[in-house]
Amino acid sequence: MLDIVFQGAKIVDGTGGLWYRGDVGVAGGRIAAIGRLSGESAKEVVDVGDKVLSPGFIDIHTHSDFVIFHDPVMVSKLSQGVTTQAAGQCGQSAAPVDEKYLQLLESYVGFVLAGTKMSWNWRTFGDWLKEVEKLPLAVNLATFLGHGTLRVAVMGFEDRVASGAEMELMKNHLKEAMSAGSFGLTSGLVYPPGVYTPKEELWELAGILKETGGLYLSHMRSESGGLLDAVAETIDLGRRAGVPVQISHHKALGKDNWGAVKRSLKIIDDARAEGIDVTIDQYPYEYCSTNIRAILPPWAQADGVKAVCARLANPSTRARIAKEIEASLDISKPCNWENFMRHGGGAEGTLVVYCPNTPQWEGKNLAEISAASGVSPIEAAFDIITANDGNDLACYAAIGADDIKTVLSHPATMVGSDSIPAAEGAKAHPRSYGTNPRILAKYVREEKVLSLEKAVHKMTGMPAARLGLQKGLIRVGMDADLLVFDPDLIQDNATYEEPTRLATGIDLVYVGGVKTMERGVHTGAAAGKVLRKGRD
């Protein structure tokens, strides 16, 4: 007897191939039969009613490493149809931890903590995974080791080349993480301490990935004026180490760089023709999001948030930083660092969404805050950083609408939300609540950038293959992570003004064959698992 039969479905199977009509049977948490199953007995029969039955969506790029400790269900993901998410992105992960540098680590990951108070009762990656396994997860979790966290655990925020002993310690931490089940290594090369990292350090660590079958995902050194060089650097690591690489949230920041993605995609096509395994993930929004410190020059961000705040408290240093930022805002001149205020359209395009100690500024851009506070936009940003000890978040209007379509259409691109969780009651980027339905509503139904089948593939079969999971396809033997949705009604509802509005149009979400959400309401099920590379 089958546990569930989904009858009369329009099956979009995750391969990218054309949809077809049929029934799907589930037993023991896996897909057991596909075809005409009206004669089969089952404990539960779901009349799909000619709606779409697809694999559960796999969000390849999230920052849910900490939010799961106070929100293990994550209705924000379930309402989008996400049944598996991958955390530890952009160089930031919850482990390894060295007590000596714990305060620095907390400042490094502060804006993705989203107010979560952590016990930090782990030191290794494996110990952290054991803590996560104690949680009543409703969504599966795959994890990566963050290079920035790794470097902090070994040498803090020091701007220098790692010693031989430090490199060995980093490699040992990476080996331990891979043995525990990490899917690979991520980097965040625009953020300290990643920005201080020579490429040779990454090459050496990539050797461990080669040995252990890991992936390398990179928030590259530049997504603006240095975009093409950064893409080339990422690909070169894959070439040298012989490991699969992925460009995180691929885009060209700033109007002066829009259109450059056509050249970057050509570089990727050439690399793939050469035999280098390179892919892309992308979120479908014109605003990016990170902390407000991203407007500061790299030297001003050295040694952690306390050091940043101390520099901003020193009048002469503060004036120097302000002068450098002001000069960098002139887009007619080159800039050798990634200033998000420059690329995000200046003060008007810098939307502050989280600053818990100055909540009156949440939901306002720097131009509005400047007018209300009587200081320049740059000084307003400095005041927010210091008042909140660097625990803040902003959205930047930096990405071209046509570029989004160009990247999304590319065959090497899969969908990842880059979701940064919001603290209780705070605003955040709407991508945390809307990414996957937005793809289907805006880029499939409305603008017809993708077919339904290709879009579903980029959110299911493609990321599953990248991670090596028994998920993402409607095939006998695959995990029964499944969705029923109406392609005519599915809709993202989150906005920058109301970023936590849940998506609609997904009738049913099953995780491992367990009904987990029904018409936007969590059933109480907690069938999610911690996924470990090579074991799931």
C-alpha positions in Angstrom: 0.0 0.0 0.0 1.2 3.5 -0.8 1.2 6.2 1.8 0.0 8.9 -0.7 -1.2 9.1 -4.2 -1.3 12.5 -6.0 -3.9 12.1 -8.7 -4.5 14.0 -11.9 -1.4 16.2 -11.7 0.2 18.4 -14.3 3.7 17.0 -13.5 6.6 19.3 -13.9 9.3 16.9 -12.9 12.4 19.1 -12.3 14.4 18.0 -15.4 13.4 21.0 -17.5 11.5 18.7 -19.8 7.9 19.3 -20.9 5.2 18.8 -18.3 2.9 15.7 -18.6 -0.2 14.4 -16.9 -0.1 11.6 -14.4 -0.3 10.3 -10.9 2.6 10.0 -8.3 2.7 7.5 -5.5 4.7 8.0 -2.3 5.8 5.3 0.2 8.3 5.6 3.1 9.2 9.1 2.3 10.2 8.5 -1.2 8.6 8.5 -4.6 7.4 4.9 -5.3 5.4 5.0 -8.5 4.6 7.3 -11.4 1.9 6.7 -14.0 -1.8 5.8 -13.8 -2.3 4.8 -10.2 -6.1 5.0 -9.8 -6.2 1.3 -9.0 -3.6 1.5 -6.2 -4.6 1.6 -2.6 -3.2 4.4 -0.5 -3.6 5.9 3.0 -4.1 9.3 1.5 -5.3 10.4 -1.9 -4.7 14.0 -3.0 -6.7 15.2 -6.0 -4.3 17.7 -7.5 -7.1 19.0 -9.8 -4.9 19.6 -12.8 -2.6 21.9 -10.8 1.1 21.5 -10.9 2.9 18.8 -9.0 6.6 19.6 -8.8 9.6 18.7 -6.6 10.1 20.9 -3.6 12.2 24.0 -4.3 15.9 24.0 -3.2 17.2 27.4 -2.1 20.9 27.0 -2.9 21.9 30.3 -1.2 20.7 31.3 2.3 21.9 32.8 5.5 19.7 30.7 7.8 22.6 29.4 10.0 21.4 31.2 13.1 17.7 32.0 12.6 16.9 28.3 12.7 17.6 28.3 16.5 14.6 30.5 17.2 12.6 29.7 14.1 13.3 26.1 13.1 10.0 25.9 11.1 10.7 28.9 8.8 7.3 29.5 7.3 9.0 32.1 5.3 10.6 29.3 3.3 7.7 26.8 3.3 5.3 29.4 1.9 7.6 29.8 -1.1 7.7 26.0 -1.6 11.2 25.7 -0.3 11.8 22.2 1.2 15.6 22.4 1.3 18.0 25.3 1.9 21.7 25.6 1.8 23.4 27.8 4.5 26.9 29.0 5.3 27.2 31.3 2.3 29.4 34.3 1.4 32.1 33.1 3.8 29.9 33.2 6.9 29.1 30.1 8.9 28.5 29.3 12.5 31.7 27.2 12.9 34.5 26.7 13.5 34.8 28.8 16.7 37.9 29.7 18.7 37.1 31.2 22.1 39.9 33.8 21.6 38.2 35.3 18.6 34.5 34.7 19.5 33.7 38.4 19.9 35.2 39.1 16.5 33.2 36.2 15.0 30.0 37.6 16.5 30.7 41.0 14.9 31.5 39.3 11.6 28.2 37.4 11.4 26.2 40.0 13.3 23.9 41.1 10.5 22.8 37.5 9.8 22.3 36.8 13.5 19.2 38.9 13.3 19.0 39.4 17.0 19.4 35.6 17.8 21.2 35.1 21.1 23.6 32.2 20.6 25.1 29.9 23.2 28.1 29.2 21.0 28.4 25.8 22.8 30.3 24.3 19.9 33.7 24.7 18.5 33.9 22.4 15.5 31.6 22.3 12.4 30.5 18.8 13.4 29.5 19.8 16.9 27.4 22.7 15.4 25.6 20.2 13.1 24.8 18.1 16.1 23.2 21.1 17.8 21.2 21.8 14.7 20.0 18.2 14.6 18.3 18.7 18.0 16.0 21.3 16.4 12.5 20.5 15.1 13.4 21.5 11.5 10.5 21.7 9.0 12.8 22.4 6.1 15.9 20.3 5.2 19.3 22.0 5.7 22.5 21.6 3.7 25.5 23.4 5.0 28.8 25.0 3.9 31.9 26.1 5.8 32.5 29.8 5.4 36.0 30.9 4.7 35.6 34.1 6.6 34.6 32.3 9.7 37.4 29.9 9.2 39.9 32.7 8.9 38.5 34.4 12.0 38.9 31.2 14.0 42.6 31.0 13.1 43.8 34.6 12.8 41.0 37.0 13.6 40.7 40.0 11.3 44.4 40.4 10.7 45.3 41.9 7.3 48.2 39.7 6.4 49.2 36.4 4.7 48.6 33.3 6.9 51.6 31.6 8.2 52.4 28.0 7.4 51.1 26.9 10.8 47.9 28.9 10.3 47.3 27.4 6.9 47.6 23.9 8.3 45.1 24.8 11.0 42.7 26.2 8.4 43.1 23.0 6.3 42.5 20.8 9.3 39.3 22.7 10.1 38.1 22.3 6.5 38.9 18.6 6.6 36.9 18.3 9.8 33.9 20.1 8.3 34.0 18.0 5.1 34.2 14.9 7.2 31.2 16.1 9.2 29.1 16.6 6.1 29.7 20.1 4.8 29.1 20.4 1.1 32.1 22.6 0.6 33.6 26.1 1.2 32.2 29.5 0.5 34.0 32.8 0.4 33.0 36.5 0.9 35.9 38.4 -0.6 34.5 41.9 -0.3 34.1 41.6 3.5 36.9 41.6 6.1 38.6 39.2 6.6 38.0 37.7 3.2 39.1 40.9 1.5 42.5 40.4 3.0 42.9 36.9 1.6 45.4 36.3 -1.2 44.2 34.0 -4.0 47.0 31.5 -3.1 45.4 30.9 0.3 42.1 29.9 -1.5 44.0 27.7 -3.9 45.6 25.8 -1.1 42.2 25.3 0.7 40.7 24.2 -2.6 43.1 21.3 -2.6 41.2 19.9 0.4 38.0 20.3 -1.6 39.5 18.3 -4.4 40.4 15.5 -1.9 37.0 15.5 -0.3 34.7 16.2 -3.2 33.6 19.7 -2.1 32.2 22.7 -4.0 33.6 26.2 -3.9 31.0 29.0 -3.9 32.2 32.6 -4.0 30.9 36.1 -3.2 33.7 37.4 -5.4 36.1 40.3 -4.9 34.1 42.5 -7.1 30.6 42.6 -8.6 31.2 46.1 -10.0 34.1 47.6 -11.9 36.3 44.5 -11.3 33.5 42.0 -12.1 35.3 40.4 -15.1 38.6 39.9 -13.2 36.7 38.5 -10.3 34.9 36.0 -12.5 38.2 35.0 -14.0 39.7 34.5 -10.5 36.9 32.2 -9.5 37.2 30.2 -12.6 41.0 30.0 -12.3 40.6 28.4 -8.8 38.4 25.8 -10.4 40.9 25.2 -13.2 43.9 24.9 -10.8 42.2 22.8 -8.2 40.0 20.8 -10.4 36.9 21.5 -8.3 33.4 22.7 -9.2 32.9 26.4 -8.6 29.9 28.6 -8.3 29.5 32.4 -8.6 27.2 33.6 -5.9 24.3 36.0 -6.6 25.7 36.9 -10.0 25.2 40.5 -11.0 26.8 43.8 -12.0 26.5 46.4 -9.3 25.9 50.0 -10.4 24.5 51.7 -13.5 28.0 52.3 -14.8 28.5 48.5 -14.9 25.1 47.3 -16.1 25.4 45.2 -19.2 28.8 43.7 -18.1 27.0 40.4 -17.3 26.9 39.7 -21.0 30.7 39.6 -21.0 30.9 37.7 -17.7 28.6 35.0 -19.1 30.7 34.7 -22.1 33.7 34.0 -19.8 31.7 31.4 -18.1 30.6 29.8 -21.4 34.3 29.7 -22.5 35.3 28.1 -19.2 32.6 25.4 -19.5 33.7 24.7 -23.0 37.2 24.2 -21.6 35.9 21.6 -19.2 35.7 23.8 -16.0 32.6 23.1 -13.9 31.3 26.6 -13.2 27.7 27.5 -12.4 25.8 30.6 -11.1 23.1 31.4 -8.5 20.9 34.5 -8.7 18.0 36.2 -6.9 15.4 38.1 -8.9 15.5 41.6 -7.4 17.0 45.0 -8.3 18.1 45.7 -4.7 20.9 43.8 -3.1 21.3 43.7 0.7 24.1 43.7 3.2 25.3 45.7 6.2 25.8 49.5 6.2 29.5 49.0 6.8 29.7 47.9 3.1 29.9 51.6 2.2 33.3 51.9 4.1 36.7 51.4 2.5 38.3 48.1 3.4 41.0 49.6 5.6 38.3 51.2 7.8 36.6 47.8 8.3 39.7 46.0 9.6 39.8 44.3 13.0 36.1 43.9 13.6 33.2 46.2 14.4 34.6 47.6 17.7 37.6 48.8 15.7 35.3 50.3 13.1 33.3 52.2 15.7 36.5 53.4 17.3 37.7 54.8 14.0 34.3 56.6 13.5 34.6 58.0 17.0 38.0 59.6 16.1 37.2 63.0 14.4 40.2 63.0 12.1 39.8 59.3 11.1 36.1 59.8 10.6 36.7 62.8 8.3 39.2 60.8 6.3 36.7 57.9 5.8 34.0 60.4 4.8 36.3 62.0 2.3 37.1 58.7 0.7 33.5 57.7 0.5 32.5 61.1 -1.0 35.2 60.8 -3.7 34.1 57.2 -4.5 30.5 58.3 -5.2 31.6 60.0 -8.5 30.8 57.3 -11.0 32.7 59.1 -13.7 35.9 58.0 -11.9 37.1 54.5 -11.2 36.8 53.1 -7.7 39.1 50.4 -6.4 36.8 49.1 -3.7 33.3 47.8 -3.5 31.3 50.8 -2.1 27.6 49.8 -2.0 26.5 53.3 -1.6 28.2 54.2 -4.9 26.7 51.3 -6.7 23.3 51.5 -5.1 22.4 54.9 -6.5 23.7 57.1 -3.6 21.8 58.1 -0.6 18.4 57.8 -2.2 19.2 54.2 -3.2 20.4 53.1 0.3 17.5 51.8 2.2 18.1 51.1 5.9 16.0 48.1 7.0 17.4 47.1 10.3 19.0 49.1 13.1 17.6 48.0 16.4 19.0 50.9 18.5 17.7 53.5 16.1 14.5 52.0 14.9 13.1 55.3 13.8 15.3 55.0 10.7 14.1 51.6 9.6 12.4 51.7 6.3 14.0 55.0 5.3 16.8 55.8 2.9 19.9 57.7 3.8 18.6 60.8 2.0 15.5 60.8 4.2 17.5 60.1 7.3 19.9 62.9 6.4 17.0 65.4 6.0 15.4 64.3 9.3 18.6 64.3 11.3 20.3 67.4 9.9 23.6 65.7 9.0 25.0 64.5 5.6 23.9 61.1 4.4 27.4 59.8 5.0 27.4 61.1 8.6 24.0 59.6 9.0 25.3 56.2 8.0 28.2 56.6 10.4 25.8 57.5 13.3 23.7 54.4 12.5 26.8 52.1 12.4 28.1 53.4 15.8 24.7 53.5 17.5 24.0 49.9 16.6 27.5 48.6 17.0 27.5 47.5 13.4 24.4 45.4 13.9 22.5 46.8 10.9 21.2 45.9 7.5 20.5 47.9 4.3 19.2 47.4 0.8 20.9 49.0 -2.2 19.3 49.8 -5.5 22.2 48.5 -7.5 21.1 45.9 -10.1 19.8 46.4 -13.6 16.4 44.9 -14.5 17.6 43.7 -17.9 20.7 42.2 -16.3 18.5 40.1 -14.1 16.7 38.6 -17.2 20.0 38.1 -19.0 21.5 36.1 -16.1 18.3 34.2 -15.3 18.0 33.0 -18.9 21.5 31.6 -18.9 21.6 27.7 -18.7 24.3 27.8 -15.9 22.1 29.8 -13.6 20.0 28.4 -10.7 17.9 30.3 -8.2 19.1 31.2 -4.7 17.5 33.8 -2.5 20.6 35.1 -0.6 18.0 35.5 2.2 19.2 37.4 5.3 16.8 36.9 8.2 15.1 39.8 9.8 15.1 40.3 13.5 11.7 40.2 15.2 9.7 43.1 14.1 12.4 44.5 11.8 12.4 45.0 8.1 14.6 43.1 5.7 14.9 42.4 2.0 11.7 40.9 0.5 13.8 38.1 -1.1 13.6 36.2 2.2 9.9 35.7 1.7 9.4 36.0 -2.1 12.2 34.7 -4.3 10.8 31.5 -5.7 7.2 32.6 -6.3 8.6 35.8 -7.8 10.4 33.7 -10.4 7.2 31.9 -11.3 4.9 35.0 -11.2 7.1 37.7 -12.7 9.6 35.9 -14.9 7.4 33.0 -16.1 3.8 34.1 -16.1 4.1 37.8 -16.7 7.3 38.5 -18.6 7.8 35.0 -20.1 11.6 35.1 -19.6 11.5 31.4 -18.8 9.1 28.5 -19.4 7.5 27.0 -16.4 9.5 23.8 -16.8 12.9 25.7 -17.1 12.1 27.8 -14.1 11.2 24.8 -11.9 14.4 23.1 -13.1 16.5 26.0 -11.9 14.9 25.7 -8.4 14.8 21.9 -8.2 16.8 19.4 -10.4 19.6 21.8 -11.0 20.5 22.7 -7.4 19.9 19.1 -6.3 22.4 17.9 -8.9 24.9 20.6 -7.7 24.6 19.3 -4.2 24.4 15.7 -5.1 21.1 15.1 -3.4 18.4 12.5 -4.0 16.0 15.3 -4.4 14.8 17.8 -7.0 13.2 15.3 -9.5 10.0 13.4 -9.7 11.6 10.1 -10.3 11.1 6.7 -8.5 13.4 6.5 -5.6 13.8 10.2 -5.0 12.9 11.9 -1.7 9.2 12.9 -1.7 9.7 16.6 -1.2 6.8 17.8 -3.3 4.6 20.8 -4.0 1.1 21.4 -5.4 0.7 24.9 -6.8 -1.4 26.9 -9.2 0.9 28.5 -11.8 -1.9 31.1 -12.5 -2.2 32.2 -8.9 1.3 31.7 -7.4 2.5 35.1 -6.2 5.2 36.8 -4.1 3.6 39.4 -1.8 6.7 40.7 0.1 7.7 44.3 -0.6 10.4 46.6 0.7 7.7 48.3 2.8 6.2 45.0 4.0 9.0 42.4 3.5 7.5 39.6 5.6 4.2 39.1 3.7 3.9 35.5 2.9 3.8 34.2 -0.7 0.5 32.7 -1.9 -0.6 30.1 -4.5 1.1 27.0 -3.1 -1.6 24.6 -1.9 0.5 21.9 -0.4 4.1 21.3 0.7 5.4 17.9 1.6 8.8 17.3 3.1 9.9 13.6 3.0 6.4 12.6 2.3 5.0 14.4 5.3 2.4 17.2 4.8 4.1 20.2 6.2 2.1 23.1 4.9 -1.5 23.3 3.6 -2.7 26.6 2.0 -0.2 28.7 3.8 -0.6 27.1 7.3 2.1 25.0 8.9 0.7 21.6 9.9 3.0 21.2 12.9 5.2 18.7 11.1 8.9 18.8 11.6 10.2 16.3 9.0 13.2 18.4 7.9 16.7 16.9 8.3 20.3 18.1 8.5 21.7 16.9 5.2 25.3 15.7 5.1 27.3 15.5 1.9 27.6 11.9 0.5 25.0 10.6 3.0 21.7 12.2 1.8 
